Amino acid sequence: MASRAVIGIDGGGTATRVLILDERGRELARAEGGPALVDRPGQPIDIEAVATTVQRAAAAAGIDLPAAALCAGFAGVGRELERRAVEEALTGRLAARARVITDAEAAHSDAFGDGPGLLLIAGTGSMALGRAEDGREARTGGWGLLLGDEGSGYDIGLSGLRAAARAADGRGKTTELLARLMAEFGLAQPEELIPWAARAPKTAIAALAPTVCELAIAGDEVAAEIVAAAVASLAAHVDALLPRLGPWSSPPGLALAGGLLAPGGPLRAAVTAAAAERACVVLDTHVAPVRGAAGLALRELGSAR
């Protein structure tokens, strides 16, 4: 018999986070594991990695699987066919009822519940999701590394690498990025950046963003230009959603999520300042997609009664 507990999952390219609640919404356990995303056509989620993390959380919670209900927010499941495939893989094995949504939907639910508001995400990738006062929804971004992800960690990291290459050639401005990146990678010659970048996964390039931001704060002109462009790109998401979801009776809330925008994130202050020039109010809260997913799993449990 399935446990009456519910499971929330937040799975991305960096980590998988799991939160288990009892049927009254009280926390039973949490666990964090490896990445949920894989580069595999037709099946973007590593089901085994997700199951391993859920099993550790279930053991810590003292419950048997399958749980009563599960909601998982994953990056990379924007298409209905992908969602259904992952739902089928999770149903029965981890929970009697499984619902798969995007990580952005899980984060928006944590920030606003069923209410209106805008969510801006900048981590490895970037996108925005909004809900109007009348329930209409719209999104911008989320186009991936080839077509979009402007203002993301990947975008900033790749821009930093390209600026370093131009500096090495003398085609661009002198920047500390070249020496800093070579030192971080243990490289002796600038040309060694070529094989490093060719082998690096998306997450490794995105992980360079804090270094670029650090140098920008220290006064490096090139790094500052990269960061300024990233902030402008993220603000453009908000500029696109505000009129599409209007009119607004009052300035909507803007929640910030992802490693670059979470409290303490390197772009949070700059994006908050940019938002102050727009008709929205930045929420001073930590957005947790796994918490949003767990709350939606509770609703799934309630609807099954």
N, C-alpha and C positions, 0 to 999 in steps of 0.2 A: 504494500500500500504506500502511496506517495506521502511524503511528509507534508505537513500543513505550512511549512516555511516557504518563503519565496526568495528568488535569486535575482540580483541585478548585476549586469556585466558591462564593463566599459573596455572595449578592446581596440587597440590601435597598433601602429607600427613600432611603438617603443615598449609598451607593456600592456598586460591584461589585468584589470582590477575587478574584484568580485566582492559583493556585499550581500550577506544573507540576513533577512529579517524574519521574525516570527509573524504569524497572521495578524497580530496587533500592531505591527510596524516597529517592534523593538529590535535593535541590532543584536544579532547572535554572533557573527564573525565576519572578518575581512581577510582577503588574501590578495597577493600580487604576484604575477608570473611574467613570463616572457611575452614577446609580441604575438598578437593575434593575427596580424596580416601576413600574407605570403604572396609572392609573385607567381600566381598559378592561374592560368586562364580558366574561367568558368567557376572557380572555387577560391575566392580571395581570402577565406578565413581558415586558419589552422585549427581545425576542430579538436585535434588531440591536445594541443597546447592549452586551449580554452578548457577542455574537460579536466586536464590535470590541475589547473588552478582552482576550478570549482570543487573538485574532489578534496583538495587541501582545505578549502574554506568549510566544506561540509564536515570534514573530520574535526576541525576546530570548533564548529558549532554543535557537534554531537548529534547530527541528523543523518538519516539515511537518504540516499538518492533513489529515485527521482524526487525532487521537490514538487510542491503543488503547482507553482507557476514560475516562469522565468521571463525576464525581458533583457535583451542584449542590445546595446548600442555599439555598432561597429563602423569604423571608417571603411569605405570601399564597398558598401552594400546599397548603393543608391538605386539600383534597378530591381524591379519586383522579382524577376527570375532569380537573382542572386539571393534576395531575402528568403524566398521560399525554400531554396536549396539548403540554406543554413538552418532555417527553422526545422526542416525535416530531419536534419542531422542531430539537432539538439533535443527534439521532442522524444519523450520516452526514455532517453538515456540520462538526461540531466533533470528534466522536469516533465510533468504530465502535460503542461501547456507551455508553449514557447512562442514568444513574439520577438522578432528581429526588426530593429529600426536603425537609423544612422546615429552615430555618436553625437551629431549636432542636435538631433531630435531629443536625445536623452538629456543633453546639457540644457536645452531650452526648457524642458519640463522641470528640471531642477530649479532653474532661475525663475520661471513664471507660472508653473503649473499649467492650467488651461487658459491663462490670461494673456493679454497682449504684451508685446515687447520685442526688442531686437537682441539678437545674440551674435557677437563677433568672435570668431575663433582664429587664433594664429598659433600654430604649433609647428609640426613638421610641414603641414599644409595650411591652407587658409580658406575661409568661407564665412558667410553670414546667413542667418535664418531669422525670419521675422513673422510675427502674427499680428494682424490688425485688430482693432477693437470689435469689428464685426466677424472675426474668425478667419478671414482670408489669410493665407500663408504665402510666402515668397522666399526665395533664396537667391544668393549671388555667390559666385566663386565656386570652389570645390571642383575645378576643372582638371586637377592633377598637374604633375610637374611639367608636362609638355605644353599644355594649353593655358595654364593659369598658376595658381598658388602664389600670386603676387603678395608680397608682404609677409610671407611665411618664413619659417626657419630655413627651409630649403632654398628659397629665393635669396635670402640674405647670405647664406653660406656660399651659394654658387656665385653670387655677385662678388663676394670677397675673394674667391679663388680667381675669378676672371680679372679682377682689379690687380691681384698679385702678379698674374701672368703679363698683363700690360705693363706693369711697373718693371718687371724683369727685362722686357724688350726695350724699354724707354718710350713706349707708345702712350703711356699714361702717366698720371701724376705719381710722384714718389709717395710711398705709403709704408707704414710699419707692418701692414698686412703680410707682405712678402716674407720678411724675416720672422714674424711671429708664427705664421703657418708652417714655414720650413722647420722651425724649432719644435713646434708641437708634433710634427710628423717624424722628426728625426732625419730630415733630408739634408744632403750635402750640397745639392745643386738645384736651382729652380726647375730645371727640366724634369726632375723626379716627381714634380707635381702631376705630370701627365699620367703615369701609371697609377699613382695613388687615386686620382679622381676617376680613372676608368674602372677601378675595382670597387670604389666606395659605394655602399648602398645609400639610398635616399636619406636614411636617418643619420648616417655619418656626416653627410654634407650639411644637413640641418643642424647638427650639433655644433657647427662652427659659428652659428649665429651669435651666441653670447660673447665670443671673442671679438667679432666685428662690433658689437654694441659696446663692449668694454673699451675698445680703441677709439670709438666715436666719442665716448665720454671723456677720454683722455686728450682729445683734441686732434686726432688724426682726421684730416680733411676728407680723404677718400672714404673712410669708414663712416664719417658723419653724413656724407652724401648718400651712401647706401641706406643708412638707417632712415634718413629723411624721406627717401623714395618709398621705403617700406611703409612708413607711417601714412604717407599720402595714399598709397594703394589700399591700405586697410580702411582709411577714412572714406574712400570711394565706395566701398561696400555699403557703408551707412548712407551715403548720399544717394545711392541707387534705391535702397529699400524704403527710405522715409517717404518719398512721394508715391511709390507704388502701393504702399499700404495705408496711406492717408485717405481722408483727412483724419487728424488726431484731435481729440477734444482737449488734450493736454500733452506736453512733451512725453514721449514714451520712455520707458526704461531701456537702458543699454547694458547688457551683461557681457563681460569679457571673460574668455576662457582660452585654454591652451597654454603651453609652457611660456610663450612670449608675453601673454597678457594676464595670466593669473596674478594674484597678489604677490609682489616681489619680482615679477617677470620683468625682463629688460626693456620691454616696450610699453608697459602698462601706463606709466606716467605720461609718456608722449602721446599715446592714443587717447588717454583721458583728457589731456589738454586740447587735442584736436576735436574731441566730442563736445567740449564746452563751447565751441564756436557753432555748434549745430543744435537743432531743436530736439535734444534728447538728454536724458539724465543717466550718467554712469552709476550703476549699482555698486556699492562698496561691499561686495560679498564674494566669497569663493564659490565658484560654480563647479559642482562635482557630477559629471555625467553618470557615474556609477550609482549615485544616490537618486538621480532622476530615473534611471532604469529600474532600480529597486522599487521606487514608488509606483511606477507603471505596472510592475509585476503584481503589486498588491491590488491594483485595480483589476488586473486580469483574474486574480483570485476571487475578488468580489463579484465580478460578472459571471463567474462560473457557479455561484451559489444559487 
